[in-house]
Amino acid sequence: MEIQAKRFGEVLNEWFRILGKNWKPLLLTSLVAHVPLAAAVGVVFWLTGAGEAFEVILDPESYEDVPYAEILEILEPFLWSSAIWVILQLIAGVFVYLAAARIVAEHMADRPTDWREAAGFAWGRLAKGVVSALVVVGIVAALAAVAGGLGWALVTAFEVNFLTVFVTTTVALTTLVVLIWITVSVAFGALVIAMEDAGPIAALTRSFTLVQRRWWVTVGFTLLVGLIASTISQVVGTALVPVFLVGIAYPDFFALGLAMSALLQGPLLAALAVAYAVWYIDLRARREPVLGQQLV
């Protein structure tokens, strides 16, 4: 049966419906990625002693008389641990998105969903997804670096005055707009990889093409689902407050808190991935005939 384009509210209802019917495979596939991630984050932060850096972060006034070099030395384990976390989180996030996309595709095709099959599918296309994500990160970093470098060069050459501040602010705001435009346009690359078996660059190009005709509506949808997910995250995250409070006195507990935080991100990412997958299918349905069987 051909999939028909839906109104905004109907897409949201479809999101909730798929979450209700497929919560178990979505949860299990997210844990496949985020249980190892949580363990790795906890071990790295604990072994490096990165939790001690929170003393500087939480009470910077107590380190006013400490030389800058010593503060950097204290923060170095935290910075390295955070970098490792970001890299592992990117890989885990791509895995979750691919698995969730497979589960949504099977739902649309009226096929039984098995979380092991979805996890295996995600593993098989993980390399493509990670390369695609790294390309986006590289583009964002390059644009931010160019804008920052230009601002620094202007201030260095002409000092701080009205003109340099005005030009720097204009460049920063323009760069921000461009970054938002790009990131929204290519936000569905992982879904294209999952449902069209495209390569990393082709997936980003396809996502860009699909979004352009409905860019503003897509922005509204992603903001709304992001707000819903963020609210749930804040509510669930309150359970970790006692752990972080204990971490003020015992820094090692920060490692436990961060590990638990990484674990909780898994199901939330899976829910977001379903929302993006449903919207991606709707974007396709507005441009071309789409059958459920095509998605798998």
N, C-alpha and C positions, 0 to 999 in steps of 0.2 A: 504494500500500500504506500502511495506517495505521501510524504510528510508535507503538511501545509504550514505556511508561515502563520505566526500567531501574533496577537496583540501583546503589548508590554506586560500587562497583568497576567495573561495566559502563560507567558514564558515563566514568570515567577511561580505560578501554580504548578507548572510542569516540573520546575526545579524541586519544589517541596514534595511533589508526588514521587519523583524518582528517589529522593533521599529517604522517604518513608518506606519504599518498597525494596530498596537496595542498601539499607544502612549497614547490614552485616558485612557484605563483601567490601564495601567502601571502608569500613572501620578496620577490617583485617588487613587489607592491602596497605592502608596508611601505616599501620603498626609494623608491617614488614620492613618499611623504610625507617620509621621513626624510633623504634625500639633500639636498633643499633646506633642511630644518630644520638639518641639520648645518652646511651652508655658511653659513646665516644666523647661527647661533650663533657659529661661528668668526670670522666677519667682525665681528660686533657686539662680541664680547669683545676682539678685536684692535684695532679702530679706537678703542674707548673707553679702551683701556689698563686694562681691568678686572683683568687678570692681576696688576697691581701690588698690588691689594688683598689678594692671598694672602699677602703679606709680613706684613700685620697679622694675618690670620687664623691663619697658621702660627706666628708669633712675637709674640704680643700683649705679652709682657713688655718687649720692646725699645721699645714705644711707651707705656710707663707715664708718662713725663714729657711726652708730647705732648698738647697741649690737645685736649679732646673734640671741639671743632668741626673741628680739622684732621683727626682720625681719620675723622669723618663725611665730610669732603670727599674723603679718599682712598677711602673705601668707596662713595661715591655712584655712580661708574661701574659698579662691580660690582653694586650693588643694582638700578640701572636695567637693566643687561644681563640680570640674572637674571629680572627681571619680564618682559622681552621674551621670554626663553626659555620661561618658564612659559606665556605666552599662545600662542606658536607651538607648544609641545608639546601644549597642550590641543587645538588645531585638528588637528595631525598625529595625535594619539591617537584622536580621534573618527573621522577619515578611515580609519585602520587598522582600527578596530572595525567600521565599516560595511562595508568591503571584505571583511574576514574573515567577517563574518556572511553576506554574499552568497555567498562561496565555500562555506561550510558548507551554506547553503540549497540550492545547486546540487548539492552532494554528496548531500544527503538526497533530492533529487528525481531522482537518477541522470542529471543533465544534465552535459554537458562543461563544464569550467571554463576560462574565458579571463581572464587577469589584467587585460587591457585593459578588458574588459567590467565586471569587478568594480571597477576603479578609476573608470570612468565612472559606475557606479552609486553609489559612495561620494561622488563629487563632486556628483552630483545631489541627494543627501540630506544633504550636509554642513551646510547652514545649520540644518536642523532639529536635527541632532545637537549642533551647537555651542550653540544656544540651550538645549537640554535640559541640557547639561553646565553652562552658566552659571547656570541656575536652581538646580542642586544646589550649585554653588560659593557662590551668593548665600545660600542657606538655611544652609549650614554656617558661612559668615562671619558672618551675622546672629546665629546662636545663640552662636557663640564671642564675638562682640562684646558681647552682652547679659550673658553670664556674666562676662566680664572687667570690664565696666563696673560690674556689681553688686558684684564683689569689691573693686574700686577704691573705690567709693562707701562701702562698709562700713568699709574700713580708714581712709579719709579722715575719716569721721564719728566713728568710735569708737576709732581708733588700733589698734595691733596688740595683741591679747589673745587669750585662749583662745577666747572666743565668736566673734570675727571670723574667726580662723583656722579654727575648726570649720565655721562657716557657709560660708566661702569654699571650703574643701575639699569640702564636701558639694555645693555648687552646681557646682564644677568636675567632680567625678566624675559627677554626674547628667547634666550637659551632655555629657560624654564618652560615656556610655551611650546617650543620645538620638541623638548624632551617628552612632555606630556602627549603631544600629538604622535610622536613616534612610538612610545611605549604602549599607548592604547591601540594603535594601529597594528602592532605586531604581537599583541597579547594572546592571540589564539594560535601561535605557531605550534605549540605542543599538541593541540587538538588536531591540527592539519596533519602532523606527523602520525598521530594515532589513527585517524580515520581516512587518510588519503595516502599514507605511506610515502610522503614526500621527503625530500632531503632537507637539511637544515635551512639553506638559503631559500629554496623553493617554498618551504613552509612559511617563512616570514613574508615572502612576497605574496603568497596566496592570502595570508591573514590581512596584509595591508590592503589588498584589492577588495576583499570582502567587506572590510570595515568602512571604506571611504564613503560609500553612499549613505551610511547610517552612523557616522562618526559621533555626532552629538548624542544620539539615542544610546549608542554603545557606552559613551562616557557616563550617562545617567544610570544605565544598568549596572556597570561595574562599580560606580560609587555607591549605589544602593546595596548591592550584595556585599560590598566591602564593609559598609556601615553595619549591616546585620551581623556579619562574621566578627567584626571588631567588638561589637556589643557583647556577643556571646563569649568572646575571648576574655573580655574584661571581667565578666561575671564568673567564668570558670577560673580565671587567674587569681581571684580573691582567695581561693583555697591555698595558694602558694605564699600568701602574705606572711603567715607565721614562720615559714621556713626562712624567708629572707630576713625577717626580724631577728631570728636566732642567728642568722649569718652576720649581723652587725657585731655580735660578741664573739662568734666563732666563724671565721671566714670560710672554713671548709664547707660550711652548710650552703654557701653560695653555689658551690659546684652541684650540690644535690638539687637546689632550687632551679638552676639553669637546665639541668638534665630533665627535670620534670616539666619545665616549660617547653623544652624541645619536643618532649613526648606529646604534650597536649596540642602542639601545632599540627600534628599529623591529621587527625580527624577534621579539624577546621579547614586545612588545605584541601582535603578530599571534598568537603562540602562546597568550597569555592570552585574547585575544578569541575564539579557537576554543573554549577551555574554557568560557567564559561562554556562548557561543552554544549549545553542546551542553547545558549545564545549563538554559538558558532553554527549549530545545525539550522537555526532559524535564519541566520545570515545567508547560508547556502540555499535554503529553500526559497528565498526571495530572488535569487539570481538564476536558479536552475532546478530542474526536477530532481528530487532526492527521494530515494527509496531506503527503507530501513536496512535492507540487506547490503546496500552499497557502503554503509558505514562500518561494516565488519569485514 
